[in-house]
Amino acid sequence: MKSALLLTGLLAMQSVMAAAPPKPANGLDPSVVQSVTLRNGMTVIVWPKHDIPNVALYNFVKVGSRNESPGITGLAHFFEHMMFNGTATREPGEFDRIMEAQGASNNAYTSDDLTVYQNWFPKRTLRTIIELEADRLQNLAFVPKVVESERQVVYSERRLRTEDDNQGKLMEQVQATAFVAHPYGNPTIGWPSDIQSWRIEDLQQFFKTYYAPNNCTLVLVGDVQPDEVFALAREHLEPIPAQTPPLPIRTKEPEQLGERRVVVHAEAQTPLLQFAYHSLAAADPEMPALELMMRILGQGDSSRLHRALVEQDKVAIAVDNYWQEGFDPGLAWFFLTLPAEGEVAKAEAAFTREIAKVAESGVTAAELAKAKSLVIADFWRSLATINGKAQQLGSYAVFHGDQRKLFDAPATYEKVTSEQIKALAARLLTVNNRTVGVLVPVMGEEGEGE
């Protein structure tokens, strides 16, 4: 009898085990992430993580300098400030005061493609935070005095980050030269005359168009239950009416047919060199290969460019790079800081030689293996916190159209080959496809080389 019962139990256990889906090999389980689309078109994504009693909430608003035109550049960034400045029901500063009283904090950032609002808070304040987010989406106030105050704040930020920063000053000129058609040529901070001349009606129309719920993706990661979040979203966010979707960006940047150059004269300690190559969109299948190639070339002291240009040839004292990941093909950037008496022509020639080697010979197996290890290690580190999870999940949702693609990311890097990188370099990293920026130091008022 006992044997029969034991056999029955084992068979039942085997049946349950057979029915249970296997755990993903990479340790990420996309089934834990749930999402809904509210009736007004807002997407709400929830990733429950109960390690600590905290929550990260990100609101990805699909608007950046890409959505601006002459006369209104900088408005996306301006709203990053305005969204903290009061509503029809709350005074300026009250948003922050309520959050701080609850033990919460917030921040925001603007890019060429997105404006992202971030909240971090104890789970007990979930309802309050969602109420606050709903209020500023629906009832943002446009008080002239507040608008003028924030206009001055934004202009001061422009002076700090662009006009008084030589890398930023040169980068703005290079970006505007690299794009002749696409609005990626707009500076995120805005052109000076536009900042000074925004009208209230410009702000109101921009807000109505882009801060509609159907243009937002809300991501919550932390100690929450999806059903509770969805219920609160339906209560507070779903009543906000949808708006006519923003017009799509139809302009495609034409192929660049020859090198472009920008020379900026400014008070500086050292000459600067920047190289911007037309590149890929975030969702391009070749983006993992681009990231690995850029890491091999310019990330860290063991990168090719650092070893060749800083340690060996000594034509530069610092090398760095950056690649844009957006809705449309952006730029892959390289930054060289030269010695005080450095020769720009010599540094540029050395840089061009090193870049050409990748197109001619690819990268070594050791270089590729190291880059993959670094990228995948960074990926896992980014998912170690609820903040990193929210950032990554939202980025995949908006740029790749499906947050579940996040869970396949490590495998996409592992599949990249040296031949793919070689072919990509041969296609993208050409002289005809780049814009070169040179910052030439000039003498300061006191006669010193600045």
C-alpha positions as CSV (number, residue, x, y, z in Angstrom):
1,M,0.0,0.0,0.0
2,K,2.8,2.4,0.9
3,S,4.6,1.5,-2.3
4,A,1.5,2.3,-4.3
5,L,1.1,5.6,-2.5
6,L,4.7,6.5,-3.0
7,L,4.5,5.6,-6.7
8,T,1.4,7.8,-7.1
9,G,3.1,10.7,-5.4
10,L,6.2,10.4,-7.5
11,L,4.1,10.3,-10.7
12,A,2.2,13.4,-9.6
13,M,5.4,15.2,-8.8
14,Q,6.8,14.3,-12.2
15,S,3.6,15.6,-13.8
16,V,3.9,18.9,-12.0
17,M,7.6,19.2,-12.9
18,A,6.9,18.4,-16.5
19,A,4.1,21.1,-16.7
20,A,6.3,23.8,-15.1
21,P,8.1,25.9,-17.8
22,P,11.9,25.7,-17.6
23,K,13.7,28.6,-16.0
24,P,15.5,30.9,-18.5
25,A,19.2,30.0,-18.9
26,N,20.2,33.7,-18.3
27,G,18.4,33.9,-15.0
28,L,15.9,36.5,-16.3
29,D,12.2,35.5,-16.3
30,P,10.1,37.7,-18.6
31,S,6.9,36.1,-17.2
32,V,7.3,38.1,-14.0
33,V,6.9,41.4,-15.9
34,Q,3.3,42.4,-16.6
35,S,1.9,45.3,-18.6
36,V,-1.4,46.8,-19.6
37,T,-2.5,49.5,-22.0
38,L,-5.1,51.8,-20.5
39,R,-8.1,53.0,-22.4
40,N,-6.4,56.3,-23.1
41,G,-3.4,54.6,-24.6
42,M,-0.9,54.8,-21.7
43,T,1.3,51.8,-21.3
44,V,1.9,50.6,-17.7
45,I,4.7,48.0,-17.1
46,V,5.3,46.4,-13.7
47,W,8.2,44.3,-12.6
48,P,7.7,43.0,-9.0
49,K,10.8,42.8,-6.9
50,H,10.3,42.3,-3.2
51,D,13.9,42.4,-2.0
52,I,13.5,45.8,-0.3
53,P,10.3,47.7,0.5
54,N,11.0,50.4,-2.2
55,V,9.8,51.2,-5.6
56,A,11.2,53.0,-8.7
57,L,8.7,54.7,-11.0
58,Y,9.9,56.0,-14.4
59,N,7.6,57.8,-16.9
60,F,9.1,57.7,-20.4
61,V,7.6,60.6,-22.4
62,K,8.4,60.1,-26.1
63,V,9.6,63.7,-26.7
64,G,13.0,65.2,-27.1
65,S,14.9,67.6,-29.3
66,R,14.1,65.3,-32.2
67,N,10.5,66.6,-32.0
68,E,11.4,70.3,-32.2
69,S,11.7,72.7,-35.0
70,P,13.2,76.2,-35.5
71,G,11.7,78.6,-33.0
72,I,10.8,76.0,-30.3
73,T,14.1,74.2,-29.8
74,G,14.8,73.4,-26.2
75,L,11.1,73.0,-25.2
76,A,11.5,69.3,-24.4
77,H,14.2,70.2,-21.9
78,F,12.2,73.2,-20.6
79,F,9.3,70.9,-19.6
80,E,11.7,68.7,-17.7
81,H,11.9,71.8,-15.4
82,M,8.3,72.9,-15.7
83,M,6.8,69.6,-14.6
84,F,8.0,70.3,-11.1
85,N,6.5,73.8,-11.0
86,G,3.0,73.5,-9.9
87,T,-0.4,72.5,-11.2
88,A,-4.0,73.9,-11.0
89,T,-4.3,72.1,-7.6
90,R,-0.7,72.4,-6.2
91,E,1.6,75.3,-5.7
92,P,5.1,75.4,-7.3
93,G,7.5,73.3,-5.1
94,E,4.6,71.3,-3.5
95,F,5.4,68.2,-5.7
96,D,8.8,68.0,-4.1
97,R,7.6,68.8,-0.6
98,I,5.0,66.1,-0.6
99,M,7.5,63.5,-1.9
100,E,10.2,64.5,0.6
101,A,7.7,64.3,3.4
102,Q,7.0,60.7,2.3
103,G,10.7,59.7,2.2
104,A,10.7,59.8,-1.6
105,S,13.0,61.6,-4.1
106,N,12.8,62.4,-7.8
107,N,14.8,63.5,-10.8
108,A,14.4,63.8,-14.6
109,Y,16.5,64.0,-17.8
110,T,16.0,64.9,-21.4
111,S,17.7,63.5,-24.5
112,D,17.3,63.8,-28.3
113,D,14.4,61.2,-28.1
114,L,12.9,61.2,-24.6
115,T,12.1,63.1,-21.5
116,V,12.1,60.7,-18.5
117,Y,10.8,61.4,-15.0
118,Q,12.1,59.3,-12.1
119,N,10.6,58.7,-8.7
120,W,12.0,56.6,-5.9
121,F,9.8,55.9,-2.9
122,P,8.8,53.6,-0.1
123,K,6.0,51.2,-1.2
124,R,3.5,52.6,1.3
125,T,3.4,55.9,-0.7
126,L,2.5,54.2,-4.0
127,R,-1.0,55.8,-4.2
128,T,0.4,59.3,-3.4
129,I,3.0,59.1,-6.1
130,I,0.6,58.0,-8.8
131,E,-1.8,60.8,-7.7
132,L,1.0,63.3,-8.1
133,E,2.0,62.0,-11.5
134,A,-1.6,62.1,-12.7
135,D,-2.0,65.6,-11.4
136,R,1.0,67.1,-13.3
137,L,0.1,65.2,-16.5
138,Q,-3.5,66.6,-16.4
139,N,-3.3,69.9,-14.7
140,L,0.2,71.5,-15.3
141,A,0.0,75.2,-14.7
142,F,1.4,77.8,-17.1
143,V,1.9,80.8,-14.8
144,P,3.8,83.6,-16.7
145,K,6.0,84.4,-13.7
146,V,7.0,80.8,-13.2
147,V,7.6,80.4,-17.0
148,E,9.9,83.4,-17.0
149,S,11.8,82.1,-13.9
150,E,12.4,78.7,-15.5
151,R,13.4,80.3,-18.8
152,Q,16.2,82.0,-17.0
153,V,17.2,78.8,-15.2
154,V,17.3,76.9,-18.6
155,Y,19.4,79.7,-20.1
156,S,21.8,79.6,-17.2
157,E,22.1,75.8,-17.7
158,R,22.9,76.4,-21.4
159,R,25.7,78.8,-20.4
160,L,27.1,76.3,-18.0
161,R,27.0,73.2,-20.2
162,T,27.6,74.6,-23.6
163,E,28.8,78.2,-23.8
164,D,31.3,77.8,-20.9
165,D,32.2,74.2,-21.6
166,N,34.6,73.7,-24.5
167,Q,33.7,70.1,-25.2
168,G,30.0,71.0,-25.1
169,K,30.6,74.1,-27.3
170,L,32.4,72.1,-29.9
171,M,30.0,69.1,-29.7
172,E,27.0,71.4,-30.4
173,Q,28.7,72.8,-33.6
174,V,29.7,69.3,-34.8
175,Q,26.1,67.9,-34.3
176,A,24.5,70.8,-36.1
177,T,27.0,70.2,-39.0
178,A,26.6,66.5,-39.1
179,F,22.8,66.7,-39.7
180,V,21.6,68.7,-42.7
181,A,18.0,67.5,-42.6
182,H,17.1,65.4,-39.6
183,P,16.1,67.2,-36.3
184,Y,18.9,65.4,-34.4
185,G,20.8,68.5,-35.4
186,N,18.9,70.4,-32.8
187,P,20.7,70.9,-29.4
188,T,18.7,69.4,-26.6
189,I,19.3,72.5,-24.5
190,G,17.9,74.7,-27.3
191,W,19.4,77.6,-29.4
192,P,19.8,80.8,-27.4
193,S,17.3,82.9,-29.4
194,D,14.6,80.2,-29.1
195,I,15.0,80.0,-25.3
196,Q,14.6,83.7,-25.1
197,S,11.5,83.8,-27.4
198,W,9.2,80.8,-26.4
199,R,5.6,82.0,-26.1
200,I,3.0,80.7,-23.6
201,E,1.0,79.3,-26.6
202,D,4.1,77.4,-27.8
203,L,4.3,75.8,-24.4
204,Q,0.7,74.9,-24.2
205,Q,0.6,73.4,-27.6
206,F,3.8,71.4,-27.0
207,F,2.5,70.1,-23.7
208,K,-0.9,69.1,-25.2
209,T,0.7,67.2,-28.1
210,Y,3.5,65.4,-26.3
211,Y,2.4,65.0,-22.6
212,A,-0.6,63.0,-23.6
213,P,-1.1,59.7,-21.9
214,N,-0.9,57.9,-25.2
215,N,2.6,59.2,-25.6
216,C,3.8,57.9,-22.2
217,T,5.2,54.6,-20.9
218,L,5.0,54.2,-17.1
219,V,7.4,51.7,-15.6
220,L,7.3,50.5,-12.0
221,V,9.8,48.1,-10.4
222,G,10.0,47.1,-6.8
223,D,7.9,46.0,-3.9
224,V,4.5,46.2,-5.6
225,Q,1.8,43.9,-7.0
226,P,0.9,44.4,-10.6
227,D,-2.9,44.2,-9.9
228,E,-2.6,47.0,-7.3
229,V,-0.6,49.2,-9.7
230,F,-3.0,48.6,-12.6
231,A,-6.0,49.4,-10.3
232,L,-4.4,52.7,-9.2
233,A,-3.5,53.6,-12.8
234,R,-7.0,53.0,-13.9
235,E,-8.3,55.2,-11.1
236,H,-6.0,58.1,-11.5
237,L,-4.3,58.0,-14.9
238,E,-6.9,56.4,-17.2
239,P,-9.4,59.4,-16.9
240,I,-6.8,61.7,-18.5
241,P,-8.0,62.1,-22.1
242,A,-5.9,60.8,-25.0
243,Q,-4.7,63.3,-27.6
244,T,-4.2,63.1,-31.3
245,P,-0.8,61.3,-31.6
246,P,2.2,63.5,-32.5
247,L,3.1,63.6,-36.2
248,P,5.8,61.0,-37.0
249,I,9.3,62.2,-37.9
250,R,9.4,61.5,-41.6
251,T,12.7,63.1,-42.4
252,K,15.6,60.7,-43.1
253,E,19.1,62.1,-43.0
254,P,20.6,61.8,-46.6
255,E,23.8,59.8,-47.0
256,Q,26.8,61.9,-46.3
257,L,29.0,62.1,-49.4
258,G,32.1,63.7,-48.0
259,E,33.9,64.7,-44.8
260,R,32.6,67.9,-43.1
261,R,34.7,70.0,-40.8
262,V,34.1,72.5,-38.0
263,V,36.7,74.8,-36.5
264,V,36.0,76.6,-33.2
265,H,38.3,79.2,-31.7
266,A,37.9,79.5,-27.9
267,E,39.9,80.2,-24.7
268,A,41.1,76.7,-23.7
269,Q,44.0,74.9,-22.1
270,T,44.4,72.3,-24.8
271,P,43.2,71.6,-28.4
272,L,40.2,69.3,-28.8
273,L,39.3,66.9,-31.6
274,Q,35.9,65.3,-32.1
275,F,34.9,62.8,-34.8
276,A,31.2,62.1,-35.3
277,Y,30.2,59.2,-37.7
278,H,26.6,58.6,-38.9
279,S,25.6,55.4,-37.1
280,L,22.6,53.3,-36.2
281,A,19.2,53.4,-34.5
282,A,18.7,51.7,-31.1
283,A,16.6,49.0,-32.6
284,D,19.0,48.2,-35.4
285,P,20.0,44.5,-35.2
286,E,23.6,45.6,-35.6
287,M,23.6,47.8,-32.5
288,P,25.2,45.1,-30.3
289,A,28.1,44.9,-32.8
290,L,28.4,48.7,-32.8
291,E,28.6,48.8,-29.0
292,L,31.2,46.1,-28.8
293,M,33.3,47.9,-31.5
294,M,33.1,51.2,-29.7
295,R,34.1,49.6,-26.4
296,I,37.1,48.0,-28.1
297,L,38.2,51.2,-29.7
298,G,37.7,53.8,-27.0
299,Q,36.5,52.6,-23.6
300,G,39.1,52.5,-20.9
301,D,42.9,52.6,-20.6
302,S,43.2,49.2,-22.4
303,S,41.3,50.3,-25.5
304,R,42.9,50.5,-28.9
305,L,42.8,54.3,-29.2
306,H,44.1,54.9,-25.6
307,R,47.0,52.5,-26.1
308,A,47.9,53.9,-29.6
309,L,47.3,57.6,-29.2
310,V,47.9,58.3,-25.5
311,E,50.6,55.7,-24.5
312,Q,52.4,54.9,-27.8
313,D,52.2,58.0,-30.1
314,K,51.5,60.5,-27.3
315,V,49.5,62.7,-29.6
316,A,46.6,62.8,-27.1
317,I,46.3,62.9,-23.3
318,A,42.7,61.5,-23.2
319,V,40.5,59.5,-25.4
320,D,36.8,58.7,-25.0
321,N,33.8,57.8,-27.1
322,Y,30.0,57.7,-27.0
323,W,27.3,56.3,-29.3
324,Q,23.7,57.6,-29.5
325,E,20.9,55.1,-29.2
326,G,17.6,56.6,-30.4
327,F,14.6,56.1,-32.6
328,D,16.5,57.1,-35.7
329,P,20.2,56.6,-36.8
330,G,22.3,58.9,-34.6
331,L,26.0,59.5,-34.3
332,A,29.0,57.5,-33.0
333,W,31.4,60.0,-31.3
334,F,35.1,60.0,-30.5
335,F,36.7,62.6,-28.3
336,L,40.4,63.4,-28.2
337,T,42.0,65.9,-25.8
338,L,45.5,66.9,-27.0
339,P,48.5,68.1,-25.0
340,A,48.8,71.9,-24.6
341,E,51.2,72.1,-27.6
342,G,49.7,69.2,-29.4
343,E,49.6,69.0,-33.2
344,V,46.0,68.6,-34.5
345,A,47.0,67.3,-37.9
346,K,49.3,64.6,-36.4
347,A,46.7,63.5,-33.9
348,E,44.0,63.3,-36.6
349,A,46.2,61.3,-38.8
350,A,47.0,58.8,-36.0
351,F,43.4,58.5,-35.1
352,T,42.4,57.9,-38.8
353,R,45.0,55.1,-39.1
354,E,43.8,53.3,-36.0
355,I,40.2,53.5,-37.2
356,A,41.1,52.2,-40.6
357,K,42.8,49.1,-39.1
358,V,39.4,47.9,-37.8
359,A,37.8,48.1,-41.2
360,E,40.8,46.4,-42.8
361,S,41.6,43.6,-40.2
362,G,38.7,43.5,-37.8
363,V,39.4,42.9,-34.1
364,T,41.1,40.1,-32.4
365,A,39.4,37.2,-30.7
366,A,40.8,38.3,-27.3
367,E,39.6,41.9,-27.8
368,L,36.1,40.7,-28.7
369,A,35.9,38.3,-25.8
370,K,37.0,41.0,-23.4
371,A,34.4,43.5,-24.7
372,K,31.7,40.9,-24.5
373,S,32.6,40.2,-20.9
374,L,32.6,43.9,-20.0
375,V,29.3,44.6,-21.8
376,I,27.5,41.6,-20.3
377,A,28.9,42.4,-16.8
378,D,27.6,46.0,-17.1
379,F,24.3,44.6,-18.2
380,W,23.9,42.5,-15.1
381,R,25.1,45.3,-12.9
382,S,22.5,47.6,-14.4
383,L,19.8,45.1,-13.3
384,A,21.1,44.7,-9.8
385,T,18.9,47.6,-8.5
386,I,15.2,48.5,-9.0
387,N,16.4,51.8,-10.5
388,G,18.5,50.0,-13.1
389,K,15.7,47.6,-13.9
390,A,13.2,50.5,-14.5
391,Q,15.7,52.3,-16.7
392,Q,16.5,49.2,-18.9
393,L,12.9,47.9,-19.0
394,G,11.5,51.3,-20.2
395,S,14.3,51.8,-22.7
396,Y,13.6,48.5,-24.3
397,A,9.9,49.1,-24.3
398,V,10.1,52.5,-26.1
399,F,13.1,51.9,-28.4
400,H,12.6,48.3,-29.3
401,G,8.8,48.2,-29.0
402,D,8.8,45.3,-26.6
403,Q,10.2,45.2,-23.1
404,R,10.6,41.5,-23.3
405,K,13.5,41.9,-25.7
406,L,15.5,43.1,-22.6
407,F,15.7,39.5,-21.5
408,D,17.4,38.4,-24.7
409,A,20.1,41.1,-24.6
410,P,23.0,39.0,-23.3
411,A,22.5,36.5,-26.1
412,T,22.6,39.2,-28.8
413,Y,26.0,40.3,-27.6
414,E,27.3,36.7,-27.5
415,K,26.4,36.2,-31.1
416,V,28.5,39.1,-32.5
417,T,31.5,38.0,-34.5
418,S,34.8,39.7,-35.5
419,E,33.7,39.6,-39.1
420,Q,30.5,41.5,-38.3
421,I,32.5,44.2,-36.5
422,K,34.9,44.4,-39.5
423,A,32.1,44.8,-41.9
424,L,30.3,47.4,-39.8
425,A,33.5,49.5,-39.4
426,A,34.1,49.3,-43.1
427,R,30.6,50.7,-43.7
428,L,30.3,53.3,-41.0
429,L,33.8,54.5,-40.0
430,T,34.8,56.1,-43.2
431,V,36.2,59.5,-43.9
432,N,33.2,60.4,-46.1
433,N,30.8,59.5,-43.3
434,R,32.3,61.7,-40.6
435,T,32.2,65.3,-39.3
436,V,35.4,66.5,-37.7
437,G,35.4,69.2,-35.1
438,V,38.6,71.0,-34.0
439,L,38.8,73.4,-31.0
440,V,41.7,75.8,-31.4
441,P,42.9,77.5,-28.2
442,V,43.2,81.3,-28.3
443,M,44.9,83.7,-26.0
444,G,43.0,84.9,-23.0
445,E,42.6,88.6,-22.1
446,E,45.7,88.4,-19.9
447,G,47.8,87.0,-22.7
448,E,47.9,83.4,-21.3
449,G,47.0,80.4,-23.4
450,E,43.7,79.3,-22.0
